[in-house]
């Protein structure tokens, strides 16, 4: 079978993953936390 659900990645300037990838999920708060963790990780690379 083929899984058609998206995976979300937050990448740094060098193309490396900044935080672990996340599979599609309807939990909005968890997605917001994922985005915030990506911003925090990105800011540490500056």
PQR file of N, CA, C, O and H, with PARSE charges and radii, in Angstrom:
ATOM      1  N   UNK A   1       0.820  -1.194   0.000 -0.4000 1.5000
ATOM      2  CA  UNK A   1       0.000   0.000   0.000 -0.0000 2.0000
ATOM      3  C   UNK A   1       0.854   1.243   0.000  0.5500 1.7000
ATOM      4  O   UNK A   1       2.029   1.230   0.366 -0.5500 1.4000
ATOM      5  N   UNK A   2       0.234   2.291  -0.414 -0.4000 1.5000
ATOM      6  CA  UNK A   2       0.893   3.590  -0.467 -0.0000 2.0000
ATOM      7  C   UNK A   2       0.286   4.487   0.596  0.5500 1.7000
ATOM      8  O   UNK A   2      -0.936   4.589   0.709 -0.5500 1.4000
ATOM      9  H   UNK A   2      -0.720   2.301  -0.712  0.4000 1.0000
ATOM     10  N   UNK A   3       1.127   5.126   1.362 -0.4000 1.5000
ATOM     11  CA  UNK A   3       0.665   6.075   2.367 -0.0000 2.0000
ATOM     12  C   UNK A   3       0.665   7.458   1.742  0.5500 1.7000
ATOM     13  O   UNK A   3       1.721   7.966   1.365 -0.5500 1.4000
ATOM     14  H   UNK A   3       2.120   5.043   1.270  0.4000 1.0000
ATOM     15  N   UNK A   4      -0.498   8.071   1.628 -0.4000 1.5000
ATOM     16  CA  UNK A   4      -0.610   9.370   0.985 -0.0000 2.0000
ATOM     17  C   UNK A   4      -0.569  10.539   1.949  0.5500 1.7000
ATOM     18  O   UNK A   4      -0.764  11.683   1.539 -0.5500 1.4000
ATOM     19  H   UNK A   4      -1.356   7.658   1.934  0.4000 1.0000
ATOM     20  N   UNK A   5      -0.319  10.271   3.228 -0.4000 1.5000
ATOM     21  CA  UNK A   5      -0.283  11.355   4.203 -0.0000 2.0000
ATOM     22  C   UNK A   5       1.072  12.065   4.143  0.5500 1.7000
ATOM     23  O   UNK A   5       2.102  11.425   3.936 -0.5500 1.4000
ATOM     24  H   UNK A   5      -0.160   9.341   3.561  0.4000 1.0000
ATOM     25  N   UNK A   6       1.066  13.380   4.323 -0.4000 1.5000
ATOM     26  CA  UNK A   6       2.332  14.124   4.255 -0.0000 2.0000
ATOM     27  C   UNK A   6       3.191  13.933   5.502  0.5500 1.7000
ATOM     28  O   UNK A   6       2.692  13.623   6.584 -0.5500 1.4000
ATOM     29  H   UNK A   6       0.228  13.900   4.491  0.4000 1.0000
ATOM     30  N   UNK A   7       4.461  14.121   5.323 -0.4000 1.5000
ATOM     31  CA  UNK A   7       5.417  14.234   6.419 -0.0000 2.0000
ATOM     32  C   UNK A   7       5.953  15.650   6.382  0.5500 1.7000
ATOM     33  O   UNK A   7       6.210  16.198   5.310 -0.5500 1.4000
ATOM     34  H   UNK A   7       4.866  14.373   4.444  0.4000 1.0000
ATOM     35  N   UNK A   8       6.120  16.238   7.545 -0.4000 1.5000
ATOM     36  CA  UNK A   8       6.602  17.610   7.635 -0.0000 2.0000
ATOM     37  C   UNK A   8       8.046  17.602   8.116  0.5500 1.7000
ATOM     38  O   UNK A   8       8.396  16.900   9.065 -0.5500 1.4000
ATOM     39  H   UNK A   8       5.911  15.793   8.416  0.4000 1.0000
ATOM     40  N   UNK A   9       8.875  18.390   7.448 -0.4000 1.5000
ATOM     41  CA  UNK A   9      10.284  18.517   7.790 -0.0000 2.0000
ATOM     42  C   UNK A   9      10.613  19.985   7.975  0.5500 1.7000
ATOM     43  O   UNK A   9      10.104  20.845   7.256 -0.5500 1.4000
ATOM     44  H   UNK A   9       8.590  18.960   6.678  0.4000 1.0000
ATOM     45  N   UNK A  10      11.463  20.262   8.941 -0.4000 1.5000
ATOM     46  CA  UNK A  10      11.999  21.611   9.105 -0.0000 2.0000
ATOM     47  C   UNK A  10      13.499  21.488   8.899  0.5500 1.7000
ATOM     48  O   UNK A  10      14.198  20.822   9.662 -0.5500 1.4000
ATOM     49  H   UNK A  10      11.877  19.563   9.525  0.4000 1.0000
ATOM     50  N   UNK A  11      13.975  22.142   7.853 -0.4000 1.5000
ATOM     51  CA  UNK A  11      15.371  22.027   7.456 -0.0000 2.0000
ATOM     52  C   UNK A  11      16.114  23.322   7.706  0.5500 1.7000
ATOM     53  O   UNK A  11      15.545  24.411   7.629 -0.5500 1.4000
ATOM     54  H   UNK A  11      13.407  22.683   7.232  0.4000 1.0000
ATOM     55  N   UNK A  12      17.400  23.185   8.008 -0.4000 1.5000
ATOM     56  CA  UNK A  12      18.263  24.341   8.147 -0.0000 2.0000
ATOM     57  C   UNK A  12      18.779  24.782   6.791  0.5500 1.7000
ATOM     58  O   UNK A  12      18.439  24.197   5.763 -0.5500 1.4000
ATOM     59  H   UNK A  12      17.862  22.300   8.071  0.4000 1.0000
ATOM     60  N   UNK A  13      19.591  25.803   6.799 -0.4000 1.5000
ATOM     61  CA  UNK A  13      20.144  26.340   5.545 -0.0000 2.0000
ATOM     62  C   UNK A  13      20.971  25.314   4.790  0.5500 1.7000
ATOM     63  O   UNK A  13      21.069  25.360   3.564 -0.5500 1.4000
ATOM     64  H   UNK A  13      19.867  26.278   7.634  0.4000 1.0000
ATOM     65  N   UNK A  14      21.568  24.383   5.536 -0.4000 1.5000
ATOM     66  CA  UNK A  14      22.407  23.363   4.904 -0.0000 2.0000
ATOM     67  C   UNK A  14      21.615  22.136   4.458  0.5500 1.7000
ATOM     68  O   UNK A  14      22.194  21.171   3.961 -0.5500 1.4000
ATOM     69  H   UNK A  14      21.489  24.346   6.532  0.4000 1.0000
ATOM     70  N   UNK A  15      20.299  22.170   4.633 -0.4000 1.5000
ATOM     71  CA  UNK A  15      19.450  21.066   4.209 -0.0000 2.0000
ATOM     72  C   UNK A  15      19.305  19.951   5.230  0.5500 1.7000
ATOM     73  O   UNK A  15      18.621  18.960   4.974 -0.5500 1.4000
ATOM     74  H   UNK A  15      19.828  22.955   5.036  0.4000 1.0000
ATOM     75  N   UNK A  16      19.938  20.102   6.377 -0.4000 1.5000
ATOM     76  CA  UNK A  16      19.838  19.092   7.431 -0.0000 2.0000
ATOM     77  C   UNK A  16      18.573  19.303   8.260  0.5500 1.7000
ATOM     78  O   UNK A  16      18.136  20.435   8.466 -0.5500 1.4000
ATOM     79  H   UNK A  16      20.494  20.907   6.585  0.4000 1.0000
ATOM     80  N   UNK A  17      17.992  18.202   8.734 -0.4000 1.5000
ATOM     81  CA  UNK A  17      16.809  18.295   9.592 -0.0000 2.0000
ATOM     82  C   UNK A  17      17.184  18.967  10.904  0.5500 1.7000
ATOM     83  O   UNK A  17      18.176  18.604  11.536 -0.5500 1.4000
ATOM     84  H   UNK A  17      18.347  17.282   8.567  0.4000 1.0000
ATOM     85  N   UNK A  18      16.385  19.949  11.310 -0.4000 1.5000
ATOM     86  CA  UNK A  18      16.628  20.634  12.574 -0.0000 2.0000
ATOM     87  C   UNK A  18      15.925  19.940  13.731  0.5500 1.7000
ATOM     88  O   UNK A  18      16.418  19.949  14.859 -0.5500 1.4000
ATOM     89  H   UNK A  18      15.579  20.244  10.796  0.4000 1.0000
ATOM     90  N   UNK A  19      14.797  19.351  13.457 -0.4000 1.5000
ATOM     91  CA  UNK A  19      14.022  18.600  14.449 -0.0000 2.0000
ATOM     92  C   UNK A  19      13.530  17.326  13.762  0.5500 1.7000
ATOM     93  O   UNK A  19      13.482  17.268  12.534 -0.5500 1.4000
ATOM     94  H   UNK A  19      14.397  19.344  12.541  0.4000 1.0000
ATOM     95  N   UNK A  20      13.168  16.322  14.531 -0.4000 1.5000
ATOM     96  CA  UNK A  20      12.658  15.096  13.900 -0.0000 2.0000
ATOM     97  C   UNK A  20      11.424  15.377  13.047  0.5500 1.7000
ATOM     98  O   UNK A  20      10.584  16.203  13.402 -0.5500 1.4000
ATOM     99  H   UNK A  20      13.207  16.369  15.529  0.4000 1.0000
ATOM    100  N   UNK A  21      11.328  14.672  11.910 -0.4000 1.5000
ATOM    101  CA  UNK A  21      10.179  14.882  11.031 -0.0000 2.0000
ATOM    102  C   UNK A  21       8.898  14.477  11.740  0.5500 1.7000
ATOM    103  O   UNK A  21       8.910  13.732  12.720 -0.5500 1.4000
ATOM    104  H   UNK A  21      12.011  14.001  11.622  0.4000 1.0000
ATOM    105  N   UNK A  22       7.802  14.987  11.219 -0.4000 1.5000
ATOM    106  CA  UNK A  22       6.502  14.745  11.836 -0.0000 2.0000
ATOM    107  C   UNK A  22       5.539  14.272  10.765  0.5500 1.7000
ATOM    108  O   UNK A  22       5.460  14.860   9.686 -0.5500 1.4000
ATOM    109  H   UNK A  22       7.792  15.592  10.423  0.4000 1.0000
ATOM    110  N   UNK A  23       4.814  13.220  11.060 -0.4000 1.5000
ATOM    111  CA  UNK A  23       3.791  12.725  10.143 -0.0000 2.0000
ATOM    112  C   UNK A  23       2.505  13.527  10.337  0.5500 1.7000
ATOM    113  O   UNK A  23       2.314  14.173  11.367 -0.5500 1.4000
ATOM    114  H   UNK A  23       4.878  12.742  11.936  0.4000 1.0000
ATOM    115  N   UNK A  24       1.642  13.477   9.353 -0.4000 1.5000
ATOM    116  CA  UNK A  24       0.354  14.163   9.407 -0.0000 2.0000
ATOM    117  C   UNK A  24      -0.408  13.756  10.657  0.5500 1.7000
ATOM    118  O   UNK A  24      -0.457  12.581  11.020 -0.5500 1.4000
ATOM    119  H   UNK A  24       1.797  12.951   8.517  0.4000 1.0000
ATOM    120  N   UNK A  25      -1.006  14.758  11.314 -0.4000 1.5000
ATOM    121  CA  UNK A  25      -1.765  14.536  12.534 -0.0000 2.0000
ATOM    122  C   UNK A  25      -2.739  15.696  12.680  0.5500 1.7000
ATOM    123  O   UNK A  25      -2.399  16.831  12.347 -0.5500 1.4000
ATOM    124  H   UNK A  25      -0.966  15.713  11.019  0.4000 1.0000
ATOM    125  N   UNK A  26      -3.926  15.434  13.164 -0.4000 1.5000
ATOM    126  CA  UNK A  26      -4.938  16.487  13.311 -0.0000 2.0000
ATOM    127  C   UNK A  26      -4.782  17.299  14.592  0.5500 1.7000
ATOM    128  O   UNK A  26      -5.558  18.227  14.820 -0.5500 1.4000
ATOM    129  H   UNK A  26      -4.202  14.512  13.434  0.4000 1.0000
ATOM    130  N   UNK A  27      -3.806  16.978  15.431 -0.4000 1.5000
ATOM    131  CA  UNK A  27      -3.596  17.687  16.695 -0.0000 2.0000
ATOM    132  C   UNK A  27      -2.922  19.033  16.424  0.5500 1.7000
ATOM    133  O   UNK A  27      -1.712  19.102  16.205 -0.5500 1.4000
ATOM    134  H   UNK A  27      -3.176  16.224  15.246  0.4000 1.0000
ATOM    135  N   UNK A  28      -3.718  20.093  16.442 -0.4000 1.5000
ATOM    136  CA  UNK A  28      -3.223  21.431  16.097 -0.0000 2.0000
ATOM    137  C   UNK A  28      -2.166  21.899  17.089  0.5500 1.7000
ATOM    138  O   UNK A  28      -1.142  22.445  16.679 -0.5500 1.4000
ATOM    139  H   UNK A  28      -4.701  20.037  16.619  0.4000 1.0000
ATOM    140  N   UNK A  29      -2.390  21.700  18.375 -0.4000 1.5000
ATOM    141  CA  UNK A  29      -1.428  22.151  19.387 -0.0000 2.0000
ATOM    142  C   UNK A  29      -0.082  21.446  19.222  0.5500 1.7000
ATOM    143  O   UNK A  29       0.967  22.070  19.383 -0.5500 1.4000
ATOM    144  H   UNK A  29      -3.222  21.256  18.709  0.4000 1.0000
ATOM    145  N   UNK A  30      -0.105  20.173  18.908 -0.4000 1.5000
ATOM    146  CA  UNK A  30       1.145  19.434  18.692 -0.0000 2.0000
ATOM    147  C   UNK A  30       1.881  19.973  17.466  0.5500 1.7000
ATOM    148  O   UNK A  30       3.111  20.032  17.457 -0.5500 1.4000
ATOM    149  H   UNK A  30      -0.957  19.666  18.778  0.4000 1.0000
ATOM    150  N   UNK A  31       1.138  20.365  16.437 -0.4000 1.5000
ATOM    151  CA  UNK A  31       1.764  20.930  15.237 -0.0000 2.0000
ATOM    152  C   UNK A  31       2.397  22.283  15.555  0.5500 1.7000
ATOM    153  O   UNK A  31       3.499  22.583  15.094 -0.5500 1.4000
ATOM    154  H   UNK A  31       0.139  20.318  16.444  0.4000 1.0000
ATOM    155  N   UNK A  32       1.700  23.091  16.339 -0.4000 1.5000
ATOM    156  CA  UNK A  32       2.256  24.383  16.752 -0.0000 2.0000
ATOM    157  C   UNK A  32       3.536  24.164  17.553  0.5500 1.7000
ATOM    158  O   UNK A  32       4.522  24.872  17.348 -0.5500 1.4000
ATOM    159  H   UNK A  32       0.805  22.847  16.713  0.4000 1.0000
ATOM    160  N   UNK A  33       3.531  23.197  18.456 -0.4000 1.5000
ATOM    161  CA  UNK A  33       4.738  22.875  19.224 -0.0000 2.0000
ATOM    162  C   UNK A  33       5.875  22.441  18.299  0.5500 1.7000
ATOM    163  O   UNK A  33       7.027  22.819  18.508 -0.5500 1.4000
ATOM    164  H   UNK A  33       2.730  22.621  18.623  0.4000 1.0000
ATOM    165  N   UNK A  34       5.551  21.651  17.280 -0.4000 1.5000
ATOM    166  CA  UNK A  34       6.537  21.218  16.287 -0.0000 2.0000
ATOM    167  C   UNK A  34       7.154  22.433  15.592  0.5500 1.7000
ATOM    168  O   UNK A  34       8.373  22.515  15.440 -0.5500 1.4000
ATOM    169  H   UNK A  34       4.615  21.344  17.110  0.4000 1.0000
ATOM    170  N   UNK A  35       6.308  23.376  15.171 -0.4000 1.5000
ATOM    171  CA  UNK A  35       6.812  24.577  14.500 -0.0000 2.0000
ATOM    172  C   UNK A  35       7.676  25.415  15.433  0.5500 1.7000
ATOM    173  O   UNK A  35       8.725  25.916  15.025 -0.5500 1.4000
ATOM    174  H   UNK A  35       5.318  23.310  15.295  0.4000 1.0000
ATOM    175  N   UNK A  36       7.249  25.571  16.669 -0.4000 1.5000
ATOM    176  CA  UNK A  36       8.030  26.347  17.642 -0.0000 2.0000
ATOM    177  C   UNK A  36       9.386  25.696  17.894  0.5500 1.7000
ATOM    178  O   UNK A  36      10.396  26.390  18.011 -0.5500 1.4000
ATOM    179  H   UNK A  36       6.398  25.164  17.000  0.4000 1.0000
ATOM    180  N   UNK A  37       9.413  24.372  17.978 -0.4000 1.5000
ATOM    181  CA  UNK A  37      10.692  23.694  18.192 -0.0000 2.0000
ATOM    182  C   UNK A  37      11.611  23.891  16.990  0.5500 1.7000
ATOM    183  O   UNK A  37      12.828  23.987  17.147 -0.5500 1.4000
ATOM    184  H   UNK A  37       8.592  23.809  17.883  0.4000 1.0000
ATOM    185  N   UNK A  38      11.036  23.952  15.800 -0.4000 1.5000
ATOM    186  CA  UNK A  38      11.825  24.222  14.601 -0.0000 2.0000
ATOM    187  C   UNK A  38      12.415  25.619  14.609  0.5500 1.7000
ATOM    188  O   UNK A  38      13.570  25.810  14.229 -0.5500 1.4000
ATOM    189  H   UNK A  38      10.047  23.874  15.672  0.4000 1.0000
ATOM    190  N   UNK A  39      11.634  26.593  15.039 -0.4000 1.5000
ATOM    191  CA  UNK A  39      12.122  27.973  15.129 -0.0000 2.0000
ATOM    192  C   UNK A  39      13.246  28.056  16.156  0.5500 1.7000
ATOM    193  O   UNK A  39      14.269  28.695  15.908 -0.5500 1.4000
ATOM    194  H   UNK A  39      10.695  26.438  15.348  0.4000 1.0000
ATOM    195  N   UNK A  40      13.061  27.414  17.302 -0.4000 1.5000
ATOM    196  CA  UNK A  40      14.101  27.428  18.335 -0.0000 2.0000
ATOM    197  C   UNK A  40      15.386  26.779  17.827  0.5500 1.7000
ATOM    198  O   UNK A  40      16.479  27.300  18.048 -0.5500 1.4000
ATOM    199  H   UNK A  40      12.230  26.895  17.503  0.4000 1.0000
ATOM    200  N   UNK A  41      15.251  25.653  17.152 -0.4000 1.5000
ATOM    201  CA  UNK A  41      16.429  24.961  16.613 -0.0000 2.0000
ATOM    202  C   UNK A  41      17.114  25.816  15.553  0.5500 1.7000
ATOM    203  O   UNK A  41      18.343  25.882  15.507 -0.5500 1.4000
ATOM    204  H   UNK A  41      14.363  25.231  16.972  0.4000 1.0000
ATOM    205  N   UNK A  42      16.333  26.466  14.706 -0.4000 1.5000
ATOM    206  CA  UNK A  42      16.907  27.321  13.663 -0.0000 2.0000
ATOM    207  C   UNK A  42      17.664  28.490  14.287  0.5500 1.7000
ATOM    208  O   UNK A  42      18.769  28.820  13.856 -0.5500 1.4000
ATOM    209  H   UNK A  42      15.335  26.413  14.743  0.4000 1.0000
ATOM    210  N   UNK A  43      17.070  29.115  15.297 -0.4000 1.5000
ATOM    211  CA  UNK A  43      17.716  30.260  15.939 -0.0000 2.0000
ATOM    212  C   UNK A  43      19.037  29.876  16.592  0.5500 1.7000
ATOM    213  O   UNK A  43      19.924  30.720  16.720 -0.5500 1.4000
ATOM    214  H   UNK A  43      16.172  28.847  15.647  0.4000 1.0000
ATOM    215  N   UNK A  44      19.185  28.637  17.003 -0.4000 1.5000
ATOM    216  CA  UNK A  44      20.447  28.169  17.594 -0.0000 2.0000
ATOM    217  C   UNK A  44      21.546  28.014  16.549  0.5500 1.7000
ATOM    218  O   UNK A  44      22.725  27.956  16.898 -0.5500 1.4000
ATOM    219  H   UNK A  44      18.465  27.952  16.899  0.4000 1.0000
ATOM    220  N   UNK A  45      21.172  27.947  15.268 -0.4000 1.5000
ATOM    221  CA  UNK A  45      22.173  27.768  14.212 -0.0000 2.0000
ATOM    222  C   UNK A  45      22.732  29.088  13.714  0.5500 1.7000
ATOM    223  O   UNK A  45      23.686  29.097  12.936 -0.5500 1.4000
ATOM    224  H   UNK A  45      20.214  27.994  14.985  0.4000 1.0000
ATOM    225  N   UNK A  46      22.172  30.180  14.137 -0.4000 1.5000
ATOM    226  CA  UNK A  46      22.631  31.494  13.653 -0.0000 2.0000
ATOM    227  C   UNK A  46      23.962  31.859  14.251  0.5500 1.7000
ATOM    228  O   UNK A  46      24.499  32.927  13.957 -0.5500 1.4000
ATOM    229  H   UNK A  46      21.397  30.173  14.769  0.4000 1.0000
TER
END
